[in-house]
Amino acid sequence: MSTQNNAQAITFYFDVSCPFCWVTSRWIKEVEKVRDVAVTFAPMSLFVLNEGREELPADYREKMKANLGPARVFSKVAVEAPDKVDELYTVMGHMVHNEGNGGRKDFGGYNDIIARAVEKVGLDAEFAAVADSDEYDEQLRKFHATAMEKVGNDVGTPVIQLGERAFFGPVLTRIPRGETAGELFDAALTLGTYPHFFELKRSRDEMPSFD
């Protein structure tokens, strides 16, 4: 789609480990085909969002540890090779979710996935190595804080920014295609850019499908 000055600017904050975020991101990729939008993907972090929350189940906290490595990598890519963020998210997200590699635990849990994805998109191995380093932690926290400043801390991923307005979600369990994707975007845009809209929610009763 066109990225001229009149295109709708979208910033999509993501954590590659989240399956719901992955479905929403594939919806946005469908929207790119049928609406005049300019999408920028930017990292946020479920690890940062949930750190210090000892009330969370131990198993969930272990998964949050594994999520830190990929988020670190995306922070480095967003700073040093921003034109690769979209492609790397697509490649790594497919490996994590479509190939059934999600839900890993502990620090370094996704290192093999990271290494394969970084190589596949033509980035140097130094980008994968940052998964085990705190070199980009400050930058990751800045990306995350930018998303949270728009929507508050009682949300997760994704955060979608439309101009000066942003919202959490939409949370989807299937990937809308074609004009259906565009119509849902139109509805989200109408709600999301209305200054007094805050929340529309119901309980989830199914898990995501990535078909």
C-alpha positions as CSV (number, residue, x, y, z in Angstrom):
1,M,0.0,0.0,0.0
2,S,1.0,3.6,-0.4
3,T,3.1,5.3,2.3
4,Q,2.6,8.8,1.1
5,N,2.0,11.7,3.5
6,N,-1.7,11.1,3.6
7,A,-1.3,7.5,4.8
8,Q,-2.6,6.6,8.2
9,A,0.5,6.3,10.5
10,I,0.4,3.3,12.8
11,T,3.0,2.3,15.4
12,F,2.5,-1.3,16.5
13,Y,4.3,-2.2,19.8
14,F,4.8,-5.9,20.1
15,D,6.4,-8.7,22.1
16,V,7.2,-11.6,19.7
17,S,6.4,-14.2,22.4
18,C,2.7,-13.3,22.7
19,P,0.4,-15.4,20.5
20,F,-2.5,-12.9,20.6
21,C,-0.2,-10.1,19.6
22,W,1.0,-12.3,16.7
23,V,-2.5,-12.8,15.4
24,T,-3.2,-9.0,15.6
25,S,0.1,-8.3,13.8
26,R,-0.9,-10.6,11.0
27,W,-4.2,-8.7,10.8
28,I,-2.3,-5.4,10.5
29,K,-0.3,-6.9,7.7
30,E,-3.6,-7.8,5.9
31,V,-4.7,-4.2,6.5
32,E,-1.6,-2.9,4.7
33,K,-3.0,-4.6,1.6
34,V,-6.4,-3.0,1.6
35,R,-6.0,0.4,3.3
36,D,-3.6,3.3,3.0
37,V,-1.6,2.8,6.1
38,A,2.1,3.2,7.1
39,V,3.0,0.7,9.8
40,T,6.0,0.9,12.0
41,F,6.7,-2.0,14.3
42,A,8.4,-1.3,17.6
43,P,9.3,-3.5,20.6
44,M,7.8,-3.6,24.0
45,S,8.4,-6.2,26.7
46,L,6.1,-8.6,28.7
47,F,9.2,-9.2,30.9
48,V,9.4,-5.5,31.8
49,L,5.6,-5.3,32.2
50,N,5.5,-8.2,34.7
51,E,8.8,-7.9,36.5
52,G,8.5,-7.8,40.3
53,R,5.0,-9.3,40.2
54,E,5.5,-12.1,42.7
55,E,1.8,-12.9,42.7
56,L,2.0,-14.3,39.2
57,P,2.3,-18.2,39.0
58,A,5.8,-19.4,39.0
59,D,5.4,-21.1,35.6
60,Y,4.3,-17.8,34.0
61,R,7.2,-15.9,35.6
62,E,9.6,-18.4,34.0
63,K,8.0,-17.8,30.6
64,M,8.5,-14.0,31.1
65,K,12.2,-14.6,31.6
66,A,12.5,-16.4,28.3
67,N,10.7,-13.4,26.6
68,L,13.5,-11.0,27.5
69,G,16.0,-12.3,25.0
70,P,13.9,-11.7,21.9
71,A,12.8,-8.2,23.1
72,R,16.5,-7.3,23.6
73,V,17.3,-8.3,20.1
74,F,14.4,-6.3,18.6
75,S,15.5,-3.2,20.6
76,K,18.9,-3.4,18.9
77,V,17.4,-4.0,15.5
78,A,15.0,-1.1,16.0
79,V,17.9,1.2,16.7
80,E,20.6,-0.1,14.3
81,A,18.6,-1.6,11.5
82,P,15.0,-0.3,11.7
83,D,14.1,-1.4,8.2
84,K,14.5,-5.0,9.4
85,V,12.2,-5.0,12.3
86,D,9.0,-5.9,10.3
87,E,10.8,-8.7,8.4
88,L,12.4,-10.1,11.6
89,Y,9.1,-10.1,13.5
90,T,7.5,-12.0,10.6
91,V,10.2,-14.6,10.5
92,M,10.7,-15.0,14.2
93,G,7.0,-14.9,14.9
94,H,6.3,-17.7,12.4
95,M,9.0,-19.8,14.0
96,V,7.7,-19.2,17.5
97,H,4.0,-19.6,16.8
98,N,3.2,-21.3,13.6
99,E,6.0,-23.8,14.1
100,G,4.9,-24.5,17.7
101,N,7.9,-23.1,19.6
102,G,6.1,-20.8,22.0
103,G,5.9,-21.0,25.8
104,R,9.6,-21.5,26.4
105,K,11.0,-20.8,29.9
106,D,13.9,-19.2,31.6
107,F,16.5,-16.8,30.3
108,G,17.9,-17.9,26.9
109,G,14.9,-20.0,26.1
110,Y,14.5,-18.7,22.6
111,N,18.2,-18.3,21.7
112,D,18.2,-21.0,19.0
113,I,15.1,-19.4,17.4
114,I,16.7,-16.0,17.6
115,A,19.9,-17.1,15.9
116,R,18.0,-18.8,13.0
117,A,15.7,-15.8,12.5
118,V,18.5,-13.3,12.6
119,E,20.5,-15.3,10.0
120,K,17.5,-15.8,7.8
121,V,16.8,-12.0,7.4
122,G,20.5,-11.3,6.7
123,L,21.5,-9.6,9.9
124,D,24.9,-10.2,11.6
125,A,25.2,-12.7,14.4
126,E,25.9,-9.8,16.8
127,F,22.2,-9.0,16.8
128,A,21.4,-12.5,18.1
129,A,24.2,-12.2,20.7
130,V,22.5,-9.3,22.5
131,A,19.8,-11.6,23.8
132,D,22.2,-12.6,26.6
133,S,23.4,-9.1,27.2
134,D,22.0,-6.1,29.1
135,E,23.5,-3.8,26.5
136,Y,20.1,-2.8,25.1
137,D,18.0,-3.1,28.3
138,E,17.8,0.7,28.8
139,Q,16.7,1.2,25.2
140,L,14.1,-1.6,25.6
141,R,12.7,0.0,28.7
142,K,12.4,3.3,26.7
143,F,10.5,1.6,23.9
144,H,8.2,-0.1,26.5
145,A,7.7,3.1,28.5
146,T,6.7,5.0,25.3
147,A,3.9,2.4,24.7
148,M,2.8,2.4,28.3
149,E,2.7,6.2,28.5
150,K,0.0,6.1,25.8
151,V,-2.3,3.4,27.4
152,G,-1.3,2.9,31.0
153,N,0.1,-0.1,32.8
154,D,-3.0,-2.2,33.1
155,V,-2.6,-3.7,29.6
156,G,-0.5,-6.1,27.6
157,T,0.7,-6.4,24.1
158,P,0.0,-5.3,21.4
159,V,-0.3,-1.5,21.8
160,I,-1.4,0.2,18.6
161,Q,-0.8,3.9,18.2
162,L,-2.9,5.8,15.7
163,G,-1.6,9.4,15.5
164,E,-1.6,10.7,19.1
165,R,-4.0,8.1,20.3
166,A,-3.2,4.5,21.3
167,F,-5.0,1.5,22.6
168,F,-4.3,-2.1,23.7
169,G,-5.4,-4.7,21.2
170,P,-7.6,-5.5,19.5
171,V,-7.2,-9.0,20.8
172,L,-8.1,-11.5,18.1
173,T,-8.0,-15.2,17.9
174,R,-8.2,-15.5,14.1
175,I,-6.6,-13.5,11.3
176,P,-9.1,-11.5,9.3
177,R,-8.3,-11.4,5.6
178,G,-9.0,-9.1,2.7
179,E,-11.7,-6.5,3.0
180,T,-12.9,-8.0,6.3
181,A,-9.5,-7.0,7.8
182,G,-10.0,-3.5,6.4
183,E,-13.5,-3.2,7.8
184,L,-12.3,-4.2,11.2
185,F,-9.5,-1.6,11.0
186,D,-12.0,1.1,10.1
187,A,-14.0,0.2,13.2
188,A,-10.9,0.1,15.4
189,L,-9.8,3.5,13.9
190,T,-13.1,5.1,14.6
191,L,-13.1,3.9,18.3
192,G,-9.4,4.3,18.9
193,T,-9.2,7.9,17.7
194,Y,-12.2,9.1,19.6
195,P,-10.8,11.0,22.6
196,H,-13.3,9.7,25.1
197,F,-13.2,6.0,24.2
198,F,-11.4,3.8,26.7
199,E,-12.4,0.1,26.7
200,L,-14.4,-2.6,24.9
201,K,-13.9,-6.1,26.3
202,R,-15.3,-9.6,26.8
203,S,-13.8,-12.8,28.2
204,R,-11.9,-15.0,25.8
205,D,-13.2,-18.5,25.3
206,E,-10.8,-19.8,22.6
207,M,-7.1,-19.8,21.9
208,P,-5.4,-18.2,18.9
209,S,-5.2,-19.9,15.5
210,F,-2.5,-18.8,13.1
211,D,-3.9,-20.1,9.8
